[in-house]
């Protein structure tokens, strides 16, 4: 049985609204629900929750001068260290696909998504999270993840994502473009080589092998449904 270890921070600094608005209320409420969700998972696995004060470079709280950090319609350099080796682009734009309007709001959302990334529920999950938090920017426009990329990266991660939370709305993959055009959306599962547990579609996208012959067309030309003797096999 998978061991579920939950970490919690002392987030009193988040409960004080340093900018005179309530943008931190969403974070505080969502994070409390997230902690409760992980505690429930721990109880289901018959292990007691292990909450402790835990700091890392990816989770620390940073203060910004909001007058220099408002929403923009121009590309700016990415800044999240947690995404530095995860995505192949250097520019992003605000607001992102979480709804964060500047770097300050991103740092308030970051712990929630880092909890999901730490689960390692999918080899692509951290890349997907980075496209939510720091989407690629083309001519001042945020480029969303492709529907296929979102679905593949989300596979196996549902239990770590409480769908009642506002911050979880980004995982609704049906909202993203059904395209592989890089000017329309970003698809980071298009690769020269796939892993041993993946199948490569004609467009070089890599899908999980357990998606083969399941009656759902996941590849171009339904290549994943070809040569099937029995659906689901």
Backbone as CSV, one residue per row, in Angstrom:
resi,resn,N_x,N_y,N_z,CA_x,CA_y,CA_z,C_x,C_y,C_z
1,UNK,0.846,-1.194,0.000,0.000,0.000,0.000,0.882,1.245,0.000
2,UNK,0.503,2.168,-0.843,1.303,3.379,-0.959,1.287,4.167,0.340
3,UNK,2.455,4.520,0.791,2.565,5.332,1.996,2.345,6.782,1.646
4,UNK,1.457,7.412,2.318,1.139,8.808,2.054,1.659,9.652,3.211
5,UNK,2.607,10.499,2.917,3.191,11.351,3.949,2.734,12.778,3.714
6,UNK,2.156,13.371,4.688,1.648,14.726,4.546,2.520,15.700,5.321
7,UNK,2.808,16.813,4.701,3.589,17.855,5.341,2.714,19.097,5.469
8,UNK,2.877,19.830,6.542,2.113,21.069,6.718,3.031,22.178,7.163
9,UNK,2.712,23.362,6.767,3.480,24.539,7.132,2.726,25.371,8.157
10,UNK,3.464,26.226,8.846,2.827,27.243,9.663,2.574,28.426,8.751
11,UNK,1.314,28.611,8.371,0.997,29.588,7.342,0.366,30.861,7.912
12,UNK,0.751,31.237,9.111,0.160,32.446,9.663,0.485,33.668,8.826
13,UNK,1.646,33.639,8.142,2.005,34.780,7.314,1.067,34.931,6.138
14,UNK,0.437,33.826,5.724,-0.492,33.894,4.607,-1.834,34.467,5.041
15,UNK,-2.140,34.337,6.316,-3.449,34.778,6.786,-3.504,36.283,6.984
16,UNK,-2.345,36.920,7.021,-2.303,38.373,7.106,-2.208,38.925,5.694
17,UNK,-3.181,39.703,5.302,-3.236,40.191,3.934,-2.342,41.414,3.799
18,UNK,-1.156,41.227,3.261,-0.173,42.294,3.226,-0.477,43.332,2.163
19,UNK,-1.363,43.038,1.241,-1.641,43.982,0.163,-3.003,44.655,0.298
20,UNK,-3.706,44.394,1.381,-4.983,45.032,1.574,-6.087,44.468,0.720
21,UNK,-5.908,43.243,0.213,-6.976,42.613,-0.547,-7.154,41.202,-0.029
22,UNK,-8.085,40.463,-0.594,-8.386,39.134,-0.078,-7.887,38.031,-0.997
23,UNK,-6.850,38.300,-1.810,-6.354,37.280,-2.731,-5.754,36.093,-1.994
24,UNK,-5.333,36.326,-0.725,-4.752,35.211,0.030,-5.810,34.330,0.665
25,UNK,-7.068,34.783,0.694,-8.113,33.984,1.326,-8.320,32.684,0.562
26,UNK,-8.303,32.761,-0.777,-8.461,31.560,-1.585,-7.380,30.562,-1.249
27,UNK,-6.134,31.058,-1.115,-5.026,30.147,-0.832,-5.200,29.497,0.537
28,UNK,-5.475,30.313,1.567,-5.584,29.786,2.923,-6.681,28.738,3.015
29,UNK,-7.849,29.032,2.465,-8.960,28.090,2.510,-8.640,26.822,1.733
30,UNK,-8.096,26.979,0.536,-7.778,25.814,-0.286,-6.699,24.963,0.353
31,UNK,-5.701,25.609,0.952,-4.630,24.827,1.549,-5.140,24.033,2.753
32,UNK,-6.001,24.638,3.564,-6.567,23.920,4.698,-7.354,22.707,4.223
33,UNK,-8.119,22.854,3.143,-8.859,21.720,2.590,-7.909,20.660,2.058
34,UNK,-6.798,21.116,1.475,-5.818,20.163,0.947,-5.203,19.339,2.067
35,UNK,-4.837,19.988,3.165,-4.276,19.278,4.308,-5.267,18.238,4.824
36,UNK,-6.542,18.632,4.923,-7.568,17.689,5.375,-7.703,16.517,4.413
37,UNK,-7.569,16.795,3.112,-7.656,15.737,2.102,-6.526,14.729,2.276
38,UNK,-5.296,15.226,2.464,-4.170,14.315,2.643,-4.283,13.534,3.948
39,UNK,-4.841,14.166,4.976,-5.033,13.457,6.242,-6.028,12.309,6.049
40,UNK,-7.076,12.553,5.263,-8.052,11.501,4.992,-7.409,10.349,4.216
41,UNK,-6.560,10.681,3.229,-5.866,9.635,2.480,-4.961,8.819,3.402
42,UNK,-4.298,9.505,4.327,-3.421,8.810,5.257,-4.208,7.851,6.142
43,UNK,-5.392,8.288,6.582,-6.229,7.432,7.422,-6.727,6.216,6.645
44,UNK,-7.041,6.437,5.362,-7.489,5.323,4.536,-6.390,4.286,4.349
45,UNK,-5.146,4.750,4.341,-4.031,3.820,4.174,-3.584,3.228,5.514
46,UNK,-4.363,3.554,6.575,-4.099,3.030,7.923,-2.752,3.494,8.458
47,UNK,-2.354,4.657,8.037,-1.164,5.287,8.570,-1.572,6.625,9.156
48,UNK,-1.001,6.991,10.289,-1.324,8.280,10.872,-0.617,9.380,10.096
49,UNK,-1.244,10.541,10.019,-0.651,11.656,9.299,0.587,12.149,10.031
50,UNK,1.570,12.571,9.280,2.799,13.075,9.866,2.952,14.537,9.464
51,UNK,2.319,15.420,10.232,2.395,16.827,9.936,3.601,17.426,10.656
52,UNK,4.404,18.146,9.935,5.547,18.790,10.554,5.928,20.030,9.770
53,UNK,6.621,20.898,10.441,7.070,22.126,9.817,8.189,21.790,8.844
54,UNK,7.995,22.130,7.604,8.951,21.707,6.579,9.131,22.832,5.580
55,UNK,10.353,23.262,5.404,10.649,24.330,4.471,11.556,23.811,3.365
56,UNK,11.392,24.305,2.156,12.298,23.986,1.059,12.424,25.214,0.177
57,UNK,13.400,25.201,-0.718,13.605,26.347,-1.600,12.388,26.596,-2.477
58,UNK,11.610,25.546,-2.764,10.460,25.696,-3.642,9.247,26.253,-2.916
59,UNK,9.265,26.238,-1.572,8.061,26.571,-0.833,8.142,27.896,-0.071
60,UNK,9.323,28.524,-0.026,9.445,29.672,0.853,8.616,30.837,0.351
61,UNK,8.204,31.655,1.297,7.320,32.781,0.981,8.156,34.010,0.677
62,UNK,7.892,34.652,-0.452,8.650,35.820,-0.865,7.739,37.036,-0.921
63,UNK,8.290,38.150,-0.537,7.533,39.392,-0.583,7.898,40.184,-1.831
64,UNK,6.915,40.822,-2.434,7.143,41.604,-3.639,6.526,42.985,-3.481
65,UNK,7.087,43.905,-4.197,6.479,45.225,-4.306,5.404,45.120,-5.382
66,UNK,4.149,45.107,-4.987,3.062,44.860,-5.931,2.984,45.935,-7.012
67,UNK,3.512,47.113,-6.748,3.462,48.166,-7.762,4.329,47.828,-8.965
68,UNK,5.292,46.914,-8.789,6.153,46.508,-9.894,5.762,45.133,-10.427
69,UNK,4.669,44.592,-9.927,4.401,43.188,-10.206,2.945,42.922,-10.540
70,UNK,2.354,43.792,-11.313,0.946,43.632,-11.642,0.764,42.805,-12.913
71,UNK,-0.506,42.529,-13.236,-0.821,41.792,-14.450,-0.246,42.515,-15.667
72,UNK,0.217,41.732,-16.619,0.790,42.313,-17.833,0.215,41.611,-19.049
73,UNK,0.402,42.236,-20.184,0.067,41.601,-21.449,1.323,41.478,-22.293
74,UNK,2.459,41.387,-21.625,3.717,41.236,-22.318,4.501,40.078,-21.704
75,UNK,5.317,39.457,-22.519,6.093,38.309,-22.059,7.177,38.765,-21.079
76,UNK,7.328,38.002,-20.000,8.365,38.262,-19.007,9.123,36.964,-18.747
77,UNK,10.280,37.068,-18.168,11.109,35.903,-17.904,10.503,35.057,-16.791
78,UNK,10.510,33.749,-16.992,10.048,32.844,-15.937,10.956,32.972,-14.715
79,UNK,10.412,32.684,-13.522,11.207,32.872,-12.306,11.122,31.718,-11.308
80,UNK,10.207,30.766,-11.516,10.060,29.690,-10.546,11.198,28.679,-10.673
81,UNK,11.944,28.484,-9.594,13.058,27.532,-9.629,12.552,26.112,-9.819
82,UNK,11.369,25.825,-9.322,10.829,24.472,-9.427,10.528,24.077,-10.864
83,UNK,10.438,25.068,-11.758,10.146,24.789,-13.164,11.368,24.954,-14.067
84,UNK,12.514,25.225,-13.475,13.684,25.596,-14.276,14.127,24.506,-15.235
85,UNK,13.970,23.231,-14.867,14.391,22.130,-15.728,13.210,21.317,-16.251
86,UNK,12.030,21.911,-16.201,10.825,21.168,-16.535,10.199,21.552,-17.871
87,UNK,10.396,22.782,-18.293,9.732,23.260,-19.510,10.760,23.855,-20.474
88,UNK,10.524,23.758,-21.778,11.513,24.176,-22.769,11.383,25.634,-23.225
89,UNK,10.763,26.473,-22.442,10.592,27.873,-22.827,11.018,28.767,-21.673
90,UNK,11.316,30.006,-21.962,11.861,30.926,-20.958,10.939,32.084,-20.614
91,UNK,9.903,32.300,-21.408,9.032,33.460,-21.196,7.642,33.028,-20.766
92,UNK,7.046,33.828,-19.900,5.683,33.574,-19.443,4.918,34.894,-19.417
93,UNK,3.667,34.843,-18.975,2.838,36.037,-18.927,1.791,35.870,-17.831
94,UNK,1.322,36.969,-17.296,0.252,36.958,-16.283,-0.975,37.676,-16.843
95,UNK,-2.172,37.223,-16.433,-2.456,36.140,-15.487,-2.169,34.765,-16.076
96,UNK,-1.909,33.795,-15.178,-1.671,32.424,-15.622,-2.991,31.660,-15.653
97,UNK,-2.907,30.340,-15.844,-4.141,29.558,-15.979,-4.739,29.147,-14.636
98,UNK,-4.091,29.557,-13.570,-4.683,29.391,-12.240,-5.530,30.615,-11.907
99,UNK,-5.223,31.716,-12.580,-5.873,32.979,-12.276,-4.973,33.921,-11.509
100,UNK,-3.725,33.493,-11.232,-2.775,34.356,-10.534,-2.388,35.511,-11.438
101,UNK,-2.431,36.723,-10.886,-2.215,37.918,-11.691,-0.793,38.440,-11.645
102,UNK,0.037,37.898,-10.750,1.412,38.352,-10.629,2.221,37.324,-9.851
103,UNK,3.508,37.580,-9.675,4.399,36.627,-9.015,4.010,36.388,-7.563
104,UNK,3.526,37.409,-6.908,3.114,37.245,-5.510,2.005,36.212,-5.395
105,UNK,1.007,36.313,-6.252,-0.093,35.356,-6.202,0.374,33.958,-6.590
106,UNK,1.343,33.863,-7.509,1.890,32.548,-7.872,2.528,31.879,-6.664
107,UNK,3.280,32.626,-5.863,3.939,32.021,-4.706,2.928,31.567,-3.662
108,UNK,1.752,32.182,-3.670,0.713,31.736,-2.738,0.053,30.449,-3.226
109,UNK,-0.001,30.256,-4.531,-0.571,29.025,-5.081,0.439,27.889,-5.115
110,UNK,1.710,28.226,-5.136,2.772,27.247,-5.360,2.767,26.065,-4.390
111,UNK,2.595,26.267,-3.084,2.632,25.102,-2.183,1.612,24.032,-2.523
112,UNK,0.407,24.438,-2.933,-0.628,23.462,-3.295,-0.165,22.571,-4.441
113,UNK,0.381,23.192,-5.481,0.797,22.422,-6.643,2.084,21.645,-6.388
114,UNK,2.924,22.159,-5.506,4.125,21.413,-5.159,3.804,20.140,-4.385
115,UNK,2.753,20.172,-3.581,2.321,18.945,-2.906,1.967,17.877,-3.930
116,UNK,1.271,18.280,-4.976,0.899,17.327,-6.022,2.139,16.825,-6.740
117,UNK,3.068,17.739,-7.050,4.293,17.346,-7.740,5.111,16.363,-6.909
118,UNK,5.174,16.579,-5.602,5.954,15.701,-4.723,5.388,14.292,-4.692
119,UNK,4.129,14.119,-5.052,3.521,12.786,-5.054,4.117,11.898,-6.139
120,UNK,4.653,12.513,-7.213,5.209,11.779,-8.355,4.184,10.794,-8.927
121,UNK,2.952,11.245,-8.953,1.876,10.381,-9.446,1.955,10.145,-10.943
122,UNK,2.717,10.975,-11.645,2.865,10.834,-13.094,4.188,11.488,-13.492
123,UNK,4.886,10.915,-14.450,6.195,11.471,-14.846,6.083,12.867,-15.451
124,UNK,4.869,13.233,-15.918,4.692,14.534,-16.545,3.983,15.552,-15.659
125,UNK,3.626,15.164,-14.449,2.767,16.037,-13.649,3.431,17.371,-13.327
126,UNK,4.723,17.364,-13.030,5.368,18.632,-12.692,5.434,19.558,-13.905
127,UNK,5.650,18.996,-15.079,5.636,19.820,-16.284,4.266,20.441,-16.515
128,UNK,3.219,19.668,-16.287,1.865,20.205,-16.439,1.622,21.334,-15.453
129,UNK,2.028,21.135,-14.200,1.850,22.171,-13.188,2.574,23.449,-13.576
130,UNK,3.756,23.295,-14.170,4.513,24.479,-14.592,3.806,25.229,-15.712
131,UNK,3.125,24.509,-16.599,2.376,25.201,-17.658,1.157,25.921,-17.096
132,UNK,0.647,25.464,-15.949,-0.429,26.191,-15.283,0.107,27.484,-14.655
133,UNK,1.221,27.345,-13.925,1.757,28.442,-13.130,2.523,29.460,-13.967
134,UNK,3.322,28.965,-14.905,4.099,29.834,-15.788,3.909,29.374,-17.235
135,UNK,2.779,29.692,-17.811,2.498,29.244,-19.183,3.446,29.901,-20.177
136,UNK,3.721,29.224,-21.286,4.537,29.881,-22.314,3.824,31.094,-22.865
137,UNK,4.613,32.066,-23.311,4.064,33.328,-23.806,4.488,33.547,-25.250
138,UNK,3.537,33.825,-26.101,3.799,34.181,-27.494,3.082,35.493,-27.783
139,UNK,3.864,36.526,-28.082,3.296,37.846,-28.409,2.337,38.348,-27.331
140,UNK,2.731,38.134,-26.072,1.917,38.611,-24.960,0.725,37.751,-24.635
141,UNK,0.619,36.601,-25.270,-0.531,35.710,-25.059,-0.096,34.431,-24.356
142,UNK,-0.823,34.033,-23.331,-0.537,32.785,-22.613,-0.993,31.601,-23.452
143,UNK,-0.109,30.617,-23.613,-0.415,29.421,-24.391,-0.800,28.298,-23.427
144,UNK,-1.996,27.744,-23.540,-2.444,26.714,-22.593,-1.826,25.359,-22.906
145,UNK,-1.901,24.418,-21.978,-1.506,23.042,-22.301,-2.502,22.432,-23.276
146,UNK,-2.029,21.537,-24.125,-2.931,20.828,-25.028,-3.771,19.829,-24.231
147,UNK,-4.936,19.553,-24.721,-5.840,18.613,-24.063,-5.171,17.254,-23.860
148,UNK,-4.489,16.753,-24.896,-3.842,15.447,-24.797,-2.771,15.444,-23.705
149,UNK,-1.943,16.474,-23.669,-0.892,16.582,-22.656,-1.487,16.604,-21.257
150,UNK,-2.531,17.390,-21.070,-3.188,17.473,-19.764,-3.726,16.110,-19.331
151,UNK,-4.417,15.415,-20.234,-4.998,14.107,-19.903,-3.924,13.087,-19.524
152,UNK,-2.833,13.085,-20.287,-1.762,12.121,-20.023,-1.068,12.438,-18.699
153,UNK,-0.763,13.707,-18.458,-0.080,14.096,-17.223,-0.961,13.902,-15.994
154,UNK,-2.269,14.002,-16.176,-3.221,13.849,-15.067,-3.469,12.383,-14.725
155,UNK,-3.141,11.489,-15.639,-3.410,10.060,-15.454,-2.724,9.533,-14.194
156,UNK,-3.504,8.972,-13.287,-2.967,8.427,-12.045,-2.875,9.417,-10.902
157,UNK,-3.273,10.652,-11.131,-3.105,11.696,-10.113,-4.406,12.162,-9.469
158,UNK,-5.529,11.609,-9.886,-6.822,12.126,-9.430,-6.959,12.119,-7.910
159,UNK,-6.416,11.101,-7.253,-6.611,10.995,-5.796,-5.858,12.080,-5.031
160,UNK,-4.900,12.735,-5.686,-4.149,13.799,-5.025,-4.754,15.173,-5.262
161,UNK,-5.868,15.234,-5.991,-6.417,16.518,-6.395,-7.874,16.633,-5.949
162,UNK,-8.133,17.294,-4.834,-9.510,17.480,-4.368,-10.273,18.397,-5.317
163,UNK,-11.271,17.875,-5.996,-11.936,18.634,-7.043,-12.859,19.712,-6.501
164,UNK,-13.063,19.753,-5.187,-13.889,20.811,-4.615,-13.110,22.109,-4.478
165,UNK,-11.793,22.062,-4.637,-10.987,23.254,-4.456,-10.964,24.116,-5.714
166,UNK,-10.972,25.417,-5.514,-10.899,26.349,-6.638,-9.601,26.141,-7.417
167,UNK,-8.517,25.885,-6.711,-7.218,25.727,-7.361,-7.136,24.453,-8.200
168,UNK,-8.096,23.548,-8.047,-8.097,22.301,-8.812,-8.762,22.438,-10.175
169,UNK,-9.401,23.571,-10.426,-10.154,23.745,-11.667,-9.271,23.633,-12.899
170,UNK,-7.991,23.929,-12.752,-7.077,23.877,-13.902,-6.943,22.471,-14.464
171,UNK,-7.279,21.449,-13.670,-7.122,20.072,-14.108,-8.289,19.572,-14.964
172,UNK,-9.209,20.446,-15.304,-10.302,20.077,-16.205,-9.756,20.106,-17.634
173,UNK,-9.196,18.982,-18.060,-8.481,18.930,-19.337,-9.366,19.216,-20.535
174,UNK,-10.664,19.005,-20.399,-11.578,19.254,-21.492,-11.654,20.721,-21.894
175,UNK,-11.136,21.601,-21.041,-11.169,23.031,-21.345,-10.045,23.460,-22.282
176,UNK,-9.078,22.568,-22.529,-7.902,22.950,-23.302,-8.021,22.517,-24.762
177,UNK,-7.265,23.150,-25.657,-7.402,22.868,-27.094,-7.048,21.427,-27.459
178,UNK,-7.840,20.850,-28.320,-7.565,19.514,-28.848,-6.712,19.688,-30.099
179,UNK,-5.441,20.005,-29.882,-4.535,20.363,-30.971,-3.112,20.034,-30.556
180,UNK,-2.230,19.915,-31.539,-0.800,19.797,-31.289,-0.032,20.946,-31.931
181,UNK,-0.747,21.965,-32.391,-0.123,23.139,-32.976,0.544,23.951,-31.861
182,UNK,1.874,24.112,-31.872,2.563,24.809,-30.782,2.195,26.275,-30.641
183,UNK,1.554,26.864,-31.647,1.086,28.244,-31.510,-0.278,28.306,-30.837
184,UNK,-0.906,27.133,-30.670,-2.231,27.045,-30.047,-2.135,26.541,-28.616
185,UNK,-1.304,25.531,-28.392,-1.164,24.938,-27.068,0.185,24.236,-26.979
186,UNK,0.593,23.915,-25.758,1.874,23.253,-25.528,1.633,21.787,-25.207
187,UNK,2.342,20.912,-25.916,2.198,19.474,-25.705,3.570,18.876,-25.430
188,UNK,3.887,18.644,-24.172,5.208,18.170,-23.782,5.320,16.650,-23.785
189,UNK,4.289,15.968,-24.302,4.405,14.514,-24.473,4.754,14.163,-25.915
190,UNK,4.959,15.155,-26.753,5.481,14.917,-28.100,6.993,14.831,-27.992
191,UNK,7.536,13.645,-28.228,8.947,13.390,-27.963,9.529,12.509,-29.060
192,UNK,10.845,12.556,-29.173,11.517,11.687,-30.155,11.446,10.227,-29.746
193,UNK,11.517,9.974,-28.444,11.435,8.612,-27.928,10.478,8.558,-26.748
194,UNK,9.768,7.451,-26.630,8.845,7.253,-25.518,9.436,6.279,-24.509
195,UNK,8.926,6.306,-23.300,9.358,5.372,-22.264,8.844,3.969,-22.583
196,UNK,9.387,2.989,-21.888,9.031,1.591,-22.166,7.570,1.285,-21.873
197,UNK,6.948,2.059,-20.994,5.540,1.835,-20.664,4.621,2.766,-21.455
198,UNK,5.152,3.334,-22.537,4.367,4.236,-23.376,4.311,3.719,-24.815
199,UNK,3.322,4.228,-25.531,3.148,3.925,-26.950,3.291,5.231,-27.718
200,UNK,4.037,5.205,-28.830,4.233,6.416,-29.611,3.232,6.493,-30.760
201,UNK,2.486,7.563,-30.768,1.498,7.799,-31.822,2.195,8.298,-33.090
202,UNK,1.510,8.301,-34.228,2.117,8.764,-35.475,2.651,10.198,-35.416
203,UNK,2.077,11.042,-34.554,2.560,12.428,-34.428,3.662,12.562,-33.386
204,UNK,4.188,11.413,-32.915,5.285,11.322,-31.941,4.865,11.634,-30.505
205,UNK,3.578,11.774,-30.257,3.137,11.932,-28.881,3.165,10.569,-28.184
206,UNK,3.493,10.589,-26.903,3.628,9.358,-26.118,2.436,9.213,-25.186
207,UNK,1.705,8.117,-25.318,0.558,7.870,-24.457,0.821,6.624,-23.612
208,UNK,0.158,6.476,-22.472,0.346,5.278,-21.648,-0.085,4.017,-22.402
209,UNK,0.662,2.945,-22.247,0.316,1.706,-22.940,-1.027,1.156,-22.482
210,UNK,-1.414,1.458,-21.245,-2.697,0.930,-20.791,-3.876,1.649,-21.442
211,UNK,-3.600,2.660,-22.268,-4.647,3.300,-23.052,-4.874,2.580,-24.378
212,UNK,-4.019,1.642,-24.720,-4.164,0.942,-25.993,-5.390,0.040,-25.982
213,UNK,-6.081,0.005,-27.095,-7.208,-0.920,-27.288,-8.251,-0.820,-26.190
214,UNK,-8.511,0.422,-25.763,-9.529,0.618,-24.728,-10.820,1.189,-25.284
215,UNK,-10.890,1.259,-26.623,-12.091,1.783,-27.256,-12.141,3.290,-27.366
216,UNK,-11.073,3.957,-26.924,-11.003,5.423,-26.993,-9.859,5.809,-27.918
217,UNK,-10.120,6.685,-28.865,-9.097,7.103,-29.812,-8.224,8.202,-29.196
218,UNK,-7.022,7.845,-28.832,-6.104,8.787,-28.203,-4.985,9.236,-29.134
219,UNK,-4.808,8.550,-30.260,-3.756,8.856,-31.221,-4.335,9.352,-32.540
220,UNK,-3.514,10.052,-33.283,-3.857,10.417,-34.644,-4.125,9.151,-35.453
221,UNK,-5.163,9.173,-36.266,-5.576,8.031,-37.077,-5.995,6.823,-36.231
222,UNK,-6.290,7.054,-34.941,-6.696,5.969,-34.028,-5.667,4.844,-34.014
223,UNK,-4.393,5.211,-34.076,-3.329,4.206,-34.108,-3.299,3.348,-32.842
224,UNK,-3.773,3.903,-31.742,-3.786,3.153,-30.483,-4.894,2.104,-30.452
225,UNK,-5.811,2.161,-31.422,-6.908,1.195,-31.479,-6.755,0.223,-32.654
226,UNK,-5.607,0.279,-33.314,-5.367,-0.611,-34.455,-4.843,-1.964,-33.988
227,UNK,-5.148,-2.992,-34.751,-4.656,-4.355,-34.476,-5.077,-4.859,-33.096
228,UNK,-6.267,-4.504,-32.688,-6.780,-4.933,-31.391,-7.724,-6.131,-31.626
229,UNK,-7.481,-7.188,-30.910,-8.346,-8.347,-31.028,-9.506,-8.298,-30.052
230,UNK,-9.329,-7.515,-28.993,-10.384,-7.413,-27.991,-10.251,-6.081,-27.290
231,UNK,-11.316,-5.331,-27.182,-11.292,-4.036,-26.534,-10.864,-4.202,-25.082
232,UNK,-9.909,-3.337,-24.663,-9.431,-3.376,-23.289,-8.241,-4.282,-23.105
233,UNK,-7.816,-4.965,-24.152,-6.656,-5.842,-24.059,-5.458,-5.208,-24.734
